[in-house]
Amino acid sequence: MNRSEGAFEHLTRVRTRARETGPSRKDVSEVSEERFRGASVRSLPRPNRQYNEGRVCGHPECATKLSRYNKWEYCWQHEPVHTYIPRGKRRSKKQAA
C-alpha cells in the first residue's frame, strides 16, 4: 500500500541522516587545547540590608506591617517626602568644567 510519509516518520528519517553525516565528536585531547573566552568569576553582590521583622507603621492610626527591607519608621502612605540624593559615579572636576 502506497501512503504518504507522516510528519513524524519524515523527522525521524531526517534526524537519522543528519547524525550519520554530521561532524564527528572531538577527541578529549583536542578540547583541552582550546581556549575559552568569557568574564572572570566575580564575588556576589552584597546582600540587601535588612531590619527587624514584625515592625508596624509609626503612625498612631495605622497598623500596616513594615517590610524587613523598609528602613523607615512609617509605611509608604505616612512617610514624609525625602529629598532625592543622586547616586552613582561622580565626575571629576576636570570633566565637569
Phi and psi restraints in degrees (range 20) as a CNS / XPLOR table:
assign (resid 1 and name C) (resid 2 and name N)
       (resid 2 and name CA) (resid 2 and name C) 1.0 -94.1 20.0 2
assign (resid 2 and name N) (resid 2 and name CA)
       (resid 2 and name C) (resid 3 and name N) 1.0 115.0 20.0 2
assign (resid 2 and name C) (resid 3 and name N)
       (resid 3 and name CA) (resid 3 and name C) 1.0 -129.8 20.0 2
assign (resid 3 and name N) (resid 3 and name CA)
       (resid 3 and name C) (resid 4 and name N) 1.0 156.5 20.0 2
assign (resid 3 and name C) (resid 4 and name N)
       (resid 4 and name CA) (resid 4 and name C) 1.0 -73.2 20.0 2
assign (resid 4 and name N) (resid 4 and name CA)
       (resid 4 and name C) (resid 5 and name N) 1.0 153.2 20.0 2
assign (resid 4 and name C) (resid 5 and name N)
       (resid 5 and name CA) (resid 5 and name C) 1.0 -73.4 20.0 2
assign (resid 5 and name N) (resid 5 and name CA)
       (resid 5 and name C) (resid 6 and name N) 1.0 132.9 20.0 2
assign (resid 5 and name C) (resid 6 and name N)
       (resid 6 and name CA) (resid 6 and name C) 1.0 -75.5 20.0 2
assign (resid 6 and name N) (resid 6 and name CA)
       (resid 6 and name C) (resid 7 and name N) 1.0 166.5 20.0 2
assign (resid 6 and name C) (resid 7 and name N)
       (resid 7 and name CA) (resid 7 and name C) 1.0 -62.6 20.0 2
assign (resid 7 and name N) (resid 7 and name CA)
       (resid 7 and name C) (resid 8 and name N) 1.0 -40.3 20.0 2
assign (resid 7 and name C) (resid 8 and name N)
       (resid 8 and name CA) (resid 8 and name C) 1.0 -66.5 20.0 2
assign (resid 8 and name N) (resid 8 and name CA)
       (resid 8 and name C) (resid 9 and name N) 1.0 -44.0 20.0 2
assign (resid 8 and name C) (resid 9 and name N)
       (resid 9 and name CA) (resid 9 and name C) 1.0 -62.8 20.0 2
assign (resid 9 and name N) (resid 9 and name CA)
       (resid 9 and name C) (resid 10 and name N) 1.0 -38.9 20.0 2
assign (resid 9 and name C) (resid 10 and name N)
       (resid 10 and name CA) (resid 10 and name C) 1.0 -63.9 20.0 2
assign (resid 10 and name N) (resid 10 and name CA)
       (resid 10 and name C) (resid 11 and name N) 1.0 -46.6 20.0 2
assign (resid 10 and name C) (resid 11 and name N)
       (resid 11 and name CA) (resid 11 and name C) 1.0 -61.3 20.0 2
assign (resid 11 and name N) (resid 11 and name CA)
       (resid 11 and name C) (resid 12 and name N) 1.0 -42.2 20.0 2
assign (resid 11 and name C) (resid 12 and name N)
       (resid 12 and name CA) (resid 12 and name C) 1.0 -61.3 20.0 2
assign (resid 12 and name N) (resid 12 and name CA)
       (resid 12 and name C) (resid 13 and name N) 1.0 -43.6 20.0 2
assign (resid 12 and name C) (resid 13 and name N)
       (resid 13 and name CA) (resid 13 and name C) 1.0 -64.4 20.0 2
assign (resid 13 and name N) (resid 13 and name CA)
       (resid 13 and name C) (resid 14 and name N) 1.0 -42.4 20.0 2
assign (resid 13 and name C) (resid 14 and name N)
       (resid 14 and name CA) (resid 14 and name C) 1.0 -65.7 20.0 2
assign (resid 14 and name N) (resid 14 and name CA)
       (resid 14 and name C) (resid 15 and name N) 1.0 -43.5 20.0 2
assign (resid 14 and name C) (resid 15 and name N)
       (resid 15 and name CA) (resid 15 and name C) 1.0 -65.7 20.0 2
assign (resid 15 and name N) (resid 15 and name CA)
       (resid 15 and name C) (resid 16 and name N) 1.0 -40.2 20.0 2
assign (resid 15 and name C) (resid 16 and name N)
       (resid 16 and name CA) (resid 16 and name C) 1.0 -62.8 20.0 2
assign (resid 16 and name N) (resid 16 and name CA)
       (resid 16 and name C) (resid 17 and name N) 1.0 -43.9 20.0 2
assign (resid 16 and name C) (resid 17 and name N)
       (resid 17 and name CA) (resid 17 and name C) 1.0 -63.9 20.0 2
assign (resid 17 and name N) (resid 17 and name CA)
       (resid 17 and name C) (resid 18 and name N) 1.0 -39.2 20.0 2
assign (resid 17 and name C) (resid 18 and name N)
       (resid 18 and name CA) (resid 18 and name C) 1.0 -65.5 20.0 2
assign (resid 18 and name N) (resid 18 and name CA)
       (resid 18 and name C) (resid 19 and name N) 1.0 -38.0 20.0 2
assign (resid 18 and name C) (resid 19 and name N)
       (resid 19 and name CA) (resid 19 and name C) 1.0 -65.4 20.0 2
assign (resid 19 and name N) (resid 19 and name CA)
       (resid 19 and name C) (resid 20 and name N) 1.0 -38.9 20.0 2
assign (resid 19 and name C) (resid 20 and name N)
       (resid 20 and name CA) (resid 20 and name C) 1.0 -70.3 20.0 2
assign (resid 20 and name N) (resid 20 and name CA)
       (resid 20 and name C) (resid 21 and name N) 1.0 -36.8 20.0 2
assign (resid 20 and name C) (resid 21 and name N)
       (resid 21 and name CA) (resid 21 and name C) 1.0 -100.4 20.0 2
assign (resid 21 and name N) (resid 21 and name CA)
       (resid 21 and name C) (resid 22 and name N) 1.0 -6.7 20.0 2
assign (resid 21 and name C) (resid 22 and name N)
       (resid 22 and name CA) (resid 22 and name C) 1.0 -71.3 20.0 2
assign (resid 22 and name N) (resid 22 and name CA)
       (resid 22 and name C) (resid 23 and name N) 1.0 174.0 20.0 2
assign (resid 22 and name C) (resid 23 and name N)
       (resid 23 and name CA) (resid 23 and name C) 1.0 -67.0 20.0 2
assign (resid 23 and name N) (resid 23 and name CA)
       (resid 23 and name C) (resid 24 and name N) 1.0 145.7 20.0 2
assign (resid 23 and name C) (resid 24 and name N)
       (resid 24 and name CA) (resid 24 and name C) 1.0 -78.9 20.0 2
assign (resid 24 and name N) (resid 24 and name CA)
       (resid 24 and name C) (resid 25 and name N) 1.0 161.0 20.0 2
assign (resid 24 and name C) (resid 25 and name N)
       (resid 25 and name CA) (resid 25 and name C) 1.0 -71.6 20.0 2
assign (resid 25 and name N) (resid 25 and name CA)
       (resid 25 and name C) (resid 26 and name N) 1.0 151.8 20.0 2
assign (resid 25 and name C) (resid 26 and name N)
       (resid 26 and name CA) (resid 26 and name C) 1.0 -77.9 20.0 2
assign (resid 26 and name N) (resid 26 and name CA)
       (resid 26 and name C) (resid 27 and name N) 1.0 150.3 20.0 2
assign (resid 26 and name C) (resid 27 and name N)
       (resid 27 and name CA) (resid 27 and name C) 1.0 -75.1 20.0 2
assign (resid 27 and name N) (resid 27 and name CA)
       (resid 27 and name C) (resid 28 and name N) 1.0 150.8 20.0 2
assign (resid 27 and name C) (resid 28 and name N)
       (resid 28 and name CA) (resid 28 and name C) 1.0 -58.7 20.0 2
assign (resid 28 and name N) (resid 28 and name CA)
       (resid 28 and name C) (resid 29 and name N) 1.0 -37.0 20.0 2
assign (resid 28 and name C) (resid 29 and name N)
       (resid 29 and name CA) (resid 29 and name C) 1.0 -66.3 20.0 2
assign (resid 29 and name N) (resid 29 and name CA)
       (resid 29 and name C) (resid 30 and name N) 1.0 -31.1 20.0 2
assign (resid 29 and name C) (resid 30 and name N)
       (resid 30 and name CA) (resid 30 and name C) 1.0 -70.2 20.0 2
assign (resid 30 and name N) (resid 30 and name CA)
       (resid 30 and name C) (resid 31 and name N) 1.0 -38.6 20.0 2
assign (resid 30 and name C) (resid 31 and name N)
       (resid 31 and name CA) (resid 31 and name C) 1.0 -67.4 20.0 2
assign (resid 31 and name N) (resid 31 and name CA)
       (resid 31 and name C) (resid 32 and name N) 1.0 -36.9 20.0 2
assign (resid 31 and name C) (resid 32 and name N)
       (resid 32 and name CA) (resid 32 and name C) 1.0 -66.1 20.0 2
assign (resid 32 and name N) (resid 32 and name CA)
       (resid 32 and name C) (resid 33 and name N) 1.0 -22.0 20.0 2
assign (resid 32 and name C) (resid 33 and name N)
       (resid 33 and name CA) (resid 33 and name C) 1.0 -84.0 20.0 2
assign (resid 33 and name N) (resid 33 and name CA)
       (resid 33 and name C) (resid 34 and name N) 1.0 -16.0 20.0 2
assign (resid 33 and name C) (resid 34 and name N)
       (resid 34 and name CA) (resid 34 and name C) 1.0 -73.2 20.0 2
assign (resid 34 and name N) (resid 34 and name CA)
       (resid 34 and name C) (resid 35 and name N) 1.0 152.7 20.0 2
assign (resid 34 and name C) (resid 35 and name N)
       (resid 35 and name CA) (resid 35 and name C) 1.0 -110.1 20.0 2
assign (resid 35 and name N) (resid 35 and name CA)
       (resid 35 and name C) (resid 36 and name N) 1.0 137.3 20.0 2
assign (resid 35 and name C) (resid 36 and name N)
       (resid 36 and name CA) (resid 36 and name C) 1.0 -109.0 20.0 2
assign (resid 36 and name N) (resid 36 and name CA)
       (resid 36 and name C) (resid 37 and name N) 1.0 139.6 20.0 2
assign (resid 36 and name C) (resid 37 and name N)
       (resid 37 and name CA) (resid 37 and name C) 1.0 -107.3 20.0 2
assign (resid 37 and name N) (resid 37 and name CA)
       (resid 37 and name C) (resid 38 and name N) 1.0 151.2 20.0 2
assign (resid 37 and name C) (resid 38 and name N)
       (resid 38 and name CA) (resid 38 and name C) 1.0 167.0 20.0 2
assign (resid 38 and name N) (resid 38 and name CA)
       (resid 38 and name C) (resid 39 and name N) 1.0 179.4 20.0 2
assign (resid 38 and name C) (resid 39 and name N)
       (resid 39 and name CA) (resid 39 and name C) 1.0 -77.2 20.0 2
assign (resid 39 and name N) (resid 39 and name CA)
       (resid 39 and name C) (resid 40 and name N) 1.0 148.1 20.0 2
assign (resid 39 and name C) (resid 40 and name N)
       (resid 40 and name CA) (resid 40 and name C) 1.0 -73.1 20.0 2
assign (resid 40 and name N) (resid 40 and name CA)
       (resid 40 and name C) (resid 41 and name N) 1.0 157.9 20.0 2
assign (resid 40 and name C) (resid 41 and name N)
       (resid 41 and name CA) (resid 41 and name C) 1.0 -73.0 20.0 2
assign (resid 41 and name N) (resid 41 and name CA)
       (resid 41 and name C) (resid 42 and name N) 1.0 130.1 20.0 2
assign (resid 41 and name C) (resid 42 and name N)
       (resid 42 and name CA) (resid 42 and name C) 1.0 -116.7 20.0 2
assign (resid 42 and name N) (resid 42 and name CA)
       (resid 42 and name C) (resid 43 and name N) 1.0 159.9 20.0 2
assign (resid 42 and name C) (resid 43 and name N)
       (resid 43 and name CA) (resid 43 and name C) 1.0 -72.2 20.0 2
assign (resid 43 and name N) (resid 43 and name CA)
       (resid 43 and name C) (resid 44 and name N) 1.0 156.7 20.0 2
assign (resid 43 and name C) (resid 44 and name N)
       (resid 44 and name CA) (resid 44 and name C) 1.0 -68.8 20.0 2
assign (resid 44 and name N) (resid 44 and name CA)
       (resid 44 and name C) (resid 45 and name N) 1.0 151.9 20.0 2
assign (resid 44 and name C) (resid 45 and name N)
       (resid 45 and name CA) (resid 45 and name C) 1.0 -65.9 20.0 2
assign (resid 45 and name N) (resid 45 and name CA)
       (resid 45 and name C) (resid 46 and name N) 1.0 154.8 20.0 2
assign (resid 45 and name C) (resid 46 and name N)
       (resid 46 and name CA) (resid 46 and name C) 1.0 -64.7 20.0 2
assign (resid 46 and name N) (resid 46 and name CA)
       (resid 46 and name C) (resid 47 and name N) 1.0 149.0 20.0 2
assign (resid 46 and name C) (resid 47 and name N)
       (resid 47 and name CA) (resid 47 and name C) 1.0 -70.7 20.0 2
assign (resid 47 and name N) (resid 47 and name CA)
       (resid 47 and name C) (resid 48 and name N) 1.0 157.2 20.0 2
assign (resid 47 and name C) (resid 48 and name N)
       (resid 48 and name CA) (resid 48 and name C) 1.0 -65.8 20.0 2
assign (resid 48 and name N) (resid 48 and name CA)
       (resid 48 and name C) (resid 49 and name N) 1.0 144.2 20.0 2
assign (resid 48 and name C) (resid 49 and name N)
       (resid 49 and name CA) (resid 49 and name C) 1.0 -68.1 20.0 2
assign (resid 49 and name N) (resid 49 and name CA)
       (resid 49 and name C) (resid 50 and name N) 1.0 138.0 20.0 2
assign (resid 49 and name C) (resid 50 and name N)
       (resid 50 and name CA) (resid 50 and name C) 1.0 -122.7 20.0 2
assign (resid 50 and name N) (resid 50 and name CA)
       (resid 50 and name C) (resid 51 and name N) 1.0 149.3 20.0 2
assign (resid 50 and name C) (resid 51 and name N)
       (resid 51 and name CA) (resid 51 and name C) 1.0 -118.8 20.0 2
assign (resid 51 and name N) (resid 51 and name CA)
       (resid 51 and name C) (resid 52 and name N) 1.0 177.2 20.0 2
assign (resid 51 and name C) (resid 52 and name N)
       (resid 52 and name CA) (resid 52 and name C) 1.0 -57.5 20.0 2
assign (resid 52 and name N) (resid 52 and name CA)
       (resid 52 and name C) (resid 53 and name N) 1.0 142.2 20.0 2
assign (resid 52 and name C) (resid 53 and name N)
       (resid 53 and name CA) (resid 53 and name C) 1.0 -85.3 20.0 2
assign (resid 53 and name N) (resid 53 and name CA)
       (resid 53 and name C) (resid 54 and name N) 1.0 158.7 20.0 2
assign (resid 53 and name C) (resid 54 and name N)
       (resid 54 and name CA) (resid 54 and name C) 1.0 80.8 20.0 2
assign (resid 54 and name N) (resid 54 and name CA)
       (resid 54 and name C) (resid 55 and name N) 1.0 12.6 20.0 2
assign (resid 54 and name C) (resid 55 and name N)
       (resid 55 and name CA) (resid 55 and name C) 1.0 -77.1 20.0 2
assign (resid 55 and name N) (resid 55 and name CA)
       (resid 55 and name C) (resid 56 and name N) 1.0 152.4 20.0 2
assign (resid 55 and name C) (resid 56 and name N)
       (resid 56 and name CA) (resid 56 and name C) 1.0 -124.4 20.0 2
assign (resid 56 and name N) (resid 56 and name CA)
       (resid 56 and name C) (resid 57 and name N) 1.0 150.4 20.0 2
assign (resid 56 and name C) (resid 57 and name N)
       (resid 57 and name CA) (resid 57 and name C) 1.0 -52.1 20.0 2
assign (resid 57 and name N) (resid 57 and name CA)
       (resid 57 and name C) (resid 58 and name N) 1.0 139.9 20.0 2
assign (resid 57 and name C) (resid 58 and name N)
       (resid 58 and name CA) (resid 58 and name C) 1.0 -77.8 20.0 2
assign (resid 58 and name N) (resid 58 and name CA)
       (resid 58 and name C) (resid 59 and name N) 1.0 -7.4 20.0 2
assign (resid 58 and name C) (resid 59 and name N)
       (resid 59 and name CA) (resid 59 and name C) 1.0 -70.0 20.0 2
assign (resid 59 and name N) (resid 59 and name CA)
       (resid 59 and name C) (resid 60 and name N) 1.0 135.5 20.0 2
assign (resid 59 and name C) (resid 60 and name N)
       (resid 60 and name CA) (resid 60 and name C) 1.0 -58.8 20.0 2
assign (resid 60 and name N) (resid 60 and name CA)
       (resid 60 and name C) (resid 61 and name N) 1.0 -33.0 20.0 2
assign (resid 60 and name C) (resid 61 and name N)
       (resid 61 and name CA) (resid 61 and name C) 1.0 -99.6 20.0 2
assign (resid 61 and name N) (resid 61 and name CA)
       (resid 61 and name C) (resid 62 and name N) 1.0 6.8 20.0 2
assign (resid 61 and name C) (resid 62 and name N)
       (resid 62 and name CA) (resid 62 and name C) 1.0 -111.5 20.0 2
assign (resid 62 and name N) (resid 62 and name CA)
       (resid 62 and name C) (resid 63 and name N) 1.0 133.8 20.0 2
assign (resid 62 and name C) (resid 63 and name N)
       (resid 63 and name CA) (resid 63 and name C) 1.0 -115.6 20.0 2
assign (resid 63 and name N) (resid 63 and name CA)
       (resid 63 and name C) (resid 64 and name N) 1.0 23.3 20.0 2
assign (resid 63 and name C) (resid 64 and name N)
       (resid 64 and name CA) (resid 64 and name C) 1.0 -68.8 20.0 2
assign (resid 64 and name N) (resid 64 and name CA)
       (resid 64 and name C) (resid 65 and name N) 1.0 129.0 20.0 2
assign (resid 64 and name C) (resid 65 and name N)
       (resid 65 and name CA) (resid 65 and name C) 1.0 -78.4 20.0 2
assign (resid 65 and name N) (resid 65 and name CA)
       (resid 65 and name C) (resid 66 and name N) 1.0 129.5 20.0 2
assign (resid 65 and name C) (resid 66 and name N)
       (resid 66 and name CA) (resid 66 and name C) 1.0 -85.6 20.0 2
assign (resid 66 and name N) (resid 66 and name CA)
       (resid 66 and name C) (resid 67 and name N) 1.0 149.1 20.0 2
assign (resid 66 and name C) (resid 67 and name N)
       (resid 67 and name CA) (resid 67 and name C) 1.0 -70.5 20.0 2
assign (resid 67 and name N) (resid 67 and name CA)
       (resid 67 and name C) (resid 68 and name N) 1.0 152.6 20.0 2
assign (resid 67 and name C) (resid 68 and name N)
       (resid 68 and name CA) (resid 68 and name C) 1.0 -67.7 20.0 2
assign (resid 68 and name N) (resid 68 and name CA)
       (resid 68 and name C) (resid 69 and name N) 1.0 -14.6 20.0 2
assign (resid 68 and name C) (resid 69 and name N)
       (resid 69 and name CA) (resid 69 and name C) 1.0 -96.1 20.0 2
assign (resid 69 and name N) (resid 69 and name CA)
       (resid 69 and name C) (resid 70 and name N) 1.0 -6.0 20.0 2
assign (resid 69 and name C) (resid 70 and name N)
       (resid 70 and name CA) (resid 70 and name C) 1.0 -84.7 20.0 2
assign (resid 70 and name N) (resid 70 and name CA)
       (resid 70 and name C) (resid 71 and name N) 1.0 115.2 20.0 2
assign (resid 70 and name C) (resid 71 and name N)
       (resid 71 and name CA) (resid 71 and name C) 1.0 -85.5 20.0 2
assign (resid 71 and name N) (resid 71 and name CA)
       (resid 71 and name C) (resid 72 and name N) 1.0 -9.8 20.0 2
assign (resid 71 and name C) (resid 72 and name N)
       (resid 72 and name CA) (resid 72 and name C) 1.0 -85.1 20.0 2
assign (resid 72 and name N) (resid 72 and name CA)
       (resid 72 and name C) (resid 73 and name N) 1.0 164.7 20.0 2
assign (resid 72 and name C) (resid 73 and name N)
       (resid 73 and name CA) (resid 73 and name C) 1.0 -81.3 20.0 2
assign (resid 73 and name N) (resid 73 and name CA)
       (resid 73 and name C) (resid 74 and name N) 1.0 -21.3 20.0 2
assign (resid 73 and name C) (resid 74 and name N)
       (resid 74 and name CA) (resid 74 and name C) 1.0 -114.1 20.0 2
assign (resid 74 and name N) (resid 74 and name CA)
       (resid 74 and name C) (resid 75 and name N) 1.0 163.5 20.0 2
assign (resid 74 and name C) (resid 75 and name N)
       (resid 75 and name CA) (resid 75 and name C) 1.0 -77.1 20.0 2
assign (resid 75 and name N) (resid 75 and name CA)
       (resid 75 and name C) (resid 76 and name N) 1.0 174.7 20.0 2
assign (resid 75 and name C) (resid 76 and name N)
       (resid 76 and name CA) (resid 76 and name C) 1.0 -60.2 20.0 2
assign (resid 76 and name N) (resid 76 and name CA)
       (resid 76 and name C) (resid 77 and name N) 1.0 -29.9 20.0 2
assign (resid 76 and name C) (resid 77 and name N)
       (resid 77 and name CA) (resid 77 and name C) 1.0 -76.2 20.0 2
assign (resid 77 and name N) (resid 77 and name CA)
       (resid 77 and name C) (resid 78 and name N) 1.0 -31.4 20.0 2
assign (resid 77 and name C) (resid 78 and name N)
       (resid 78 and name CA) (resid 78 and name C) 1.0 -106.9 20.0 2
assign (resid 78 and name N) (resid 78 and name CA)
       (resid 78 and name C) (resid 79 and name N) 1.0 -4.7 20.0 2
assign (resid 78 and name C) (resid 79 and name N)
       (resid 79 and name CA) (resid 79 and name C) 1.0 -71.3 20.0 2
assign (resid 79 and name N) (resid 79 and name CA)
       (resid 79 and name C) (resid 80 and name N) 1.0 129.8 20.0 2
assign (resid 79 and name C) (resid 80 and name N)
       (resid 80 and name CA) (resid 80 and name C) 1.0 -65.9 20.0 2
assign (resid 80 and name N) (resid 80 and name CA)
       (resid 80 and name C) (resid 81 and name N) 1.0 159.7 20.0 2
assign (resid 80 and name C) (resid 81 and name N)
       (resid 81 and name CA) (resid 81 and name C) 1.0 -69.3 20.0 2
assign (resid 81 and name N) (resid 81 and name CA)
       (resid 81 and name C) (resid 82 and name N) 1.0 135.4 20.0 2
assign (resid 81 and name C) (resid 82 and name N)
       (resid 82 and name CA) (resid 82 and name C) 1.0 -106.5 20.0 2
assign (resid 82 and name N) (resid 82 and name CA)
       (resid 82 and name C) (resid 83 and name N) 1.0 151.0 20.0 2
assign (resid 82 and name C) (resid 83 and name N)
       (resid 83 and name CA) (resid 83 and name C) 1.0 -77.1 20.0 2
assign (resid 83 and name N) (resid 83 and name CA)
       (resid 83 and name C) (resid 84 and name N) 1.0 147.9 20.0 2
assign (resid 83 and name C) (resid 84 and name N)
       (resid 84 and name CA) (resid 84 and name C) 1.0 -80.3 20.0 2
assign (resid 84 and name N) (resid 84 and name CA)
       (resid 84 and name C) (resid 85 and name N) 1.0 129.7 20.0 2
assign (resid 84 and name C) (resid 85 and name N)
       (resid 85 and name CA) (resid 85 and name C) 1.0 -113.8 20.0 2
assign (resid 85 and name N) (resid 85 and name CA)
       (resid 85 and name C) (resid 86 and name N) 1.0 110.2 20.0 2
assign (resid 85 and name C) (resid 86 and name N)
       (resid 86 and name CA) (resid 86 and name C) 1.0 -67.0 20.0 2
assign (resid 86 and name N) (resid 86 and name CA)
       (resid 86 and name C) (resid 87 and name N) 1.0 137.4 20.0 2
assign (resid 86 and name C) (resid 87 and name N)
       (resid 87 and name CA) (resid 87 and name C) 1.0 -112.9 20.0 2
assign (resid 87 and name N) (resid 87 and name CA)
       (resid 87 and name C) (resid 88 and name N) 1.0 165.7 20.0 2
assign (resid 87 and name C) (resid 88 and name N)
       (resid 88 and name CA) (resid 88 and name C) 1.0 123.3 20.0 2
assign (resid 88 and name N) (resid 88 and name CA)
       (resid 88 and name C) (resid 89 and name N) 1.0 -170.7 20.0 2
assign (resid 88 and name C) (resid 89 and name N)
       (resid 89 and name CA) (resid 89 and name C) 1.0 -75.9 20.0 2
assign (resid 89 and name N) (resid 89 and name CA)
       (resid 89 and name C) (resid 90 and name N) 1.0 129.4 20.0 2
assign (resid 89 and name C) (resid 90 and name N)
       (resid 90 and name CA) (resid 90 and name C) 1.0 -87.6 20.0 2
assign (resid 90 and name N) (resid 90 and name CA)
       (resid 90 and name C) (resid 91 and name N) 1.0 142.8 20.0 2
assign (resid 90 and name C) (resid 91 and name N)
       (resid 91 and name CA) (resid 91 and name C) 1.0 -80.5 20.0 2
assign (resid 91 and name N) (resid 91 and name CA)
       (resid 91 and name C) (resid 92 and name N) 1.0 147.1 20.0 2
assign (resid 91 and name C) (resid 92 and name N)
       (resid 92 and name CA) (resid 92 and name C) 1.0 -71.8 20.0 2
assign (resid 92 and name N) (resid 92 and name CA)
       (resid 92 and name C) (resid 93 and name N) 1.0 165.2 20.0 2
assign (resid 92 and name C) (resid 93 and name N)
       (resid 93 and name CA) (resid 93 and name C) 1.0 -62.5 20.0 2
assign (resid 93 and name N) (resid 93 and name CA)
       (resid 93 and name C) (resid 94 and name N) 1.0 -32.7 20.0 2
assign (resid 93 and name C) (resid 94 and name N)
       (resid 94 and name CA) (resid 94 and name C) 1.0 -67.6 20.0 2
assign (resid 94 and name N) (resid 94 and name CA)
       (resid 94 and name C) (resid 95 and name N) 1.0 -40.1 20.0 2
assign (resid 94 and name C) (resid 95 and name N)
       (resid 95 and name CA) (resid 95 and name C) 1.0 -71.1 20.0 2
assign (resid 95 and name N) (resid 95 and name CA)
       (resid 95 and name C) (resid 96 and name N) 1.0 -34.5 20.0 2
assign (resid 95 and name C) (resid 96 and name N)
       (resid 96 and name CA) (resid 96 and name C) 1.0 -69.7 20.0 2
assign (resid 96 and name N) (resid 96 and name CA)
       (resid 96 and name C) (resid 97 and name N) 1.0 -30.2 20.0 2
